[in-house]
């Protein structure tokens, strides 16, 4: 899948950090997981159609998703406010995390699928 597709499905609609034309070769681990799910046929572009970001996410209650998405993320090393020990009140996760959390909320079996993903 092309980076442009991932940016259209994940970064542009869900990520407050995304800036068109700036470091477009970089994607967060959440976006990489969405890319893997789409390439393997677990997730389709149709499944993503119509998913909209609801109210902002809090930092609580996402430890399981955070372990899958954030721990291996290259941006965590640079200082991710959302996953810091004492996150600021207004800290937001990356677009990949937001989209994956929305997908987990829609399907009880989705978290199990995420645990099976191996990110290189």
Phi, psi and omega in degrees: 000138182284147178304325179301319179295313179299319178298321180290323182275327188245301190294304184301312183280336189241343189255120178285346181271345185289131175229117182303131178087357181246117178049046184292346179281347181264137172225153178287167180294327177298316177295323178296320178295318176301317179301315179297317179298322179287319179295327181273356178086003178290327183231139179241163177297330177295324179294333181272344183296127176088355177284126180236148178289124178275219179294159184296151183274143174269166181279347181275151173082009183243022185297319180294314178294322179298322178296320182287314188271312192273319186306315179272007185285134179295336181281342179297321180295333181277359178100071178280115180298321184299323183258011179288163182300323178231080184291144174299153182303324184266013181295135179240146175282171176289167181298323179297318178297315180300310181298315180297322178293324176293321178292322176298319179295334181275336186221126181293334181270356185291323179298320178300318178297320179297322180294337182274348184286135174247118180261129181275000000 
